Amino acid sequence: MIQQQMTNKQNRRGFFKTMAGIAGLSVVAPALLNTVFGSSARADEQRRRAAPAAGGGGELPLVDPKDSVAKAVKYVEDHTKSPDSKGNACKACGFYAKKEDRNGKEVGTCTIFANKVVPSTGWCASWNKKA
């Protein structure tokens, strides 16, 4: 009987030691994994590469109508070529903001197309009247 009580105590002691180790590991593991794999450092580097260069040469590219996002929203560079546009163009859209004139044509940013610009004469199915 005494031997059985000692075995139970050892089992309980072992259980609590194991649980304490697991709890400690769950607190330390995320920081350790982040340090080992450096995911945040890689994400920062990718953002830096994707962002346009500060200064003169950082021109944003025009949206390619063949791009998957552009196809999904039926984007066209000239709203007059789409009967769905009903005469509406990017210039009058709430998602559009004028950025610059490029080759004599106005272009601007659009929240639909990140890190790209669209001509003011473009149109897509996400068109939303400016407030």
RODO-2510 file (C-alpha; in nm, 4 decimals, decimal comma):
residues 131
     n   res          X          Y          Z
     1     m     0,0000     0,0000     0,0000
     2     i     0,2801     0,2411     0,0848
     3     q     0,4505     0,1531    -0,2420
     4     q     0,1287     0,2271    -0,4359
     5     q     0,0998     0,5715    -0,2698
     6     m     0,4614     0,6522    -0,3662
     7     t     0,3910     0,5515    -0,7269
     8     n     0,0830     0,7785    -0,7361
     9     k     0,2851     1,0717    -0,5998
    10     q     0,5538     1,0159    -0,8583
    11     n     0,2940     0,9969    -1,1357
    12     r     0,1290     1,3210    -1,0209
    13     r     0,4672     1,4896    -0,9863
    14     g     0,5657     1,3729    -1,3349
    15     f     0,2364     1,4912    -1,4775
    16     f     0,2723     1,8395    -1,3316
    17     k     0,6345     1,8624    -1,4466
    18     t     0,5299     1,7715    -1,7989
    19     m     0,2424     2,0216    -1,7975
    20     a     0,4710     2,2996    -1,6700
    21     g     0,7159     2,2226    -1,9494
    22     i     0,4420     2,2348    -2,2127
    23     a     0,3081     2,5642    -2,0760
    24     g     0,6566     2,7164    -2,0772
    25     l     0,7199     2,5951    -2,4300
    26     s     0,3926     2,7451    -2,5555
    27     v     0,5040     3,0850    -2,4241
    28     v     0,8569     3,0672    -2,5648
    29     a     0,7924     2,8832    -2,8952
    30     p     0,6394     3,1720    -3,0991
    31     a     0,9282     3,4071    -3,0205
    32     l     1,1808     3,1322    -3,0848
    33     l     1,0246     3,0363    -3,4187
    34     n     1,0072     3,3996    -3,5258
    35     t     1,3764     3,4427    -3,4439
    36     v     1,4791     3,1242    -3,6189
    37     f     1,2757     3,1742    -3,9341
    38     g     1,2764     3,5559    -3,9386
    39     s     0,9347     3,5819    -4,1011
    40     s     0,8872     3,9452    -4,0082
    41     a     1,2265     4,0385    -4,1529
    42     r     1,1368     3,8655    -4,4779
    43     a     0,7975     4,0368    -4,4893
    44     d     0,9633     4,3762    -4,4397
    45     e     1,2072     4,3024    -4,7213
    46     q     0,9241     4,2010    -4,9557
    47     r     0,7344     4,5214    -4,8743
    48     r     1,0463     4,7260    -4,9439
    49     r     1,0903     4,5585    -5,2823
    50     a     0,7232     4,6017    -5,3756
    51     a     0,7108     4,9708    -5,2775
    52     p     0,8194     5,2215    -5,5384
    53     a     1,1583     5,3788    -5,4909
    54     a     1,1541     5,7138    -5,3150
    55     g     1,2600     5,9913    -5,5426
    56     g     1,2557     6,0415    -5,9167
    57     g     1,2651     5,6936    -6,0742
    58     g     0,9861     5,5261    -5,8762
    59     e     0,7091     5,5389    -6,1349
    60     l     0,4206     5,3033    -6,0678
    61     p     0,3314     5,0758    -6,3621
    62     l     0,0008     5,0948    -6,5461
    63     v    -0,2490     4,8171    -6,4842
    64     d    -0,2295     4,5448    -6,7480
    65     p    -0,5800     4,4571    -6,8752
    66     k    -0,4624     4,0935    -6,8968
    67     d    -0,3845     4,0859    -6,5218
    68     s    -0,6034     3,8416    -6,3268
    69     v    -0,7483     4,1135    -6,1013
    70     a    -0,8179     4,3355    -6,4036
    71     k    -0,9975     4,0498    -6,5780
    72     a    -1,2022     3,9753    -6,2661
    73     v    -1,3388     4,3316    -6,2580
    74     k    -1,3721     4,3625    -6,6396
    75     y    -1,1134     4,6447    -6,6526
    76     v    -1,0674     4,8364    -6,9804
    77     e    -0,8242     5,1222    -7,0469
    78     d    -1,0832     5,3143    -7,2494
    79     h    -1,4354     5,3289    -7,1041
    80     t    -1,5856     5,4053    -7,4462
    81     k    -1,4946     5,0524    -7,5579
    82     s    -1,7142     4,8882    -7,2944
    83     p    -2,0940     4,9096    -7,3217
    84     d    -2,1152     4,8183    -6,9516
    85     s    -1,9456     5,1467    -6,8507
    86     k    -2,2535     5,3533    -6,9479
    87     g    -2,0233     5,6508    -7,0068
    88     n    -1,8589     5,6298    -6,6639
    89     a    -1,4789     5,6509    -6,6347
    90     c    -1,2202     5,6032    -6,3597
    91     k    -1,1905     5,9808    -6,3230
    92     a    -1,5427     5,9948    -6,1749
    93     c    -1,4950     5,6872    -5,9521
    94     g    -1,4648     5,7032    -5,5737
    95     f    -1,1730     5,4584    -5,5785
    96     y    -0,9671     5,6791    -5,8131
    97     a    -0,7232     5,9536    -5,7067
    98     k    -0,5276     6,1592    -5,9603
    99     k    -0,1543     6,1056    -5,9273
   100     e     0,0192     6,2609    -6,2303
   101     d     0,0151     6,3283    -6,6020
   102     r     0,2022     6,0675    -6,8033
   103     n     0,2651     6,1198    -7,1751
   104     g    -0,0041     6,3881    -7,1800
   105     k    -0,2663     6,1644    -7,0168
   106     e    -0,3898     6,1756    -6,6600
   107     v    -0,3252     5,8648    -6,4497
   108     g    -0,4097     5,7942    -6,0903
   109     t    -0,4127     5,5342    -5,8185
   110     c    -0,7041     5,3002    -5,7619
   111     t    -0,7755     5,1073    -5,4430
   112     i    -0,8693     4,8048    -5,6544
   113     f    -0,5184     4,7828    -5,8055
   114     a    -0,2452     4,8125    -5,5401
   115     n     0,0904     4,9664    -5,6419
   116     k    -0,0336     5,0421    -5,9935
   117     v    -0,1972     5,3327    -6,1724
   118     v    -0,4882     5,3515    -6,4146
   119     p    -0,5666     5,6061    -6,6848
   120     s    -0,8471     5,8474    -6,5992
   121     t    -1,0309     5,7204    -6,9082
   122     g    -1,0391     5,3591    -6,7840
   123     w    -1,3321     5,1710    -6,6324
   124     c    -1,4047     4,8510    -6,4372
   125     a    -1,7092     4,6754    -6,2956
   126     s    -1,6198     4,7996    -5,9462
   127     w    -1,6821     5,1589    -6,0570
   128     n    -1,8437     5,3603    -5,7772
   129     k    -1,9639     5,7204    -5,8142
   130     k    -1,7537     5,9754    -5,6245
   131     a    -1,9275     6,1191    -5,3250
***
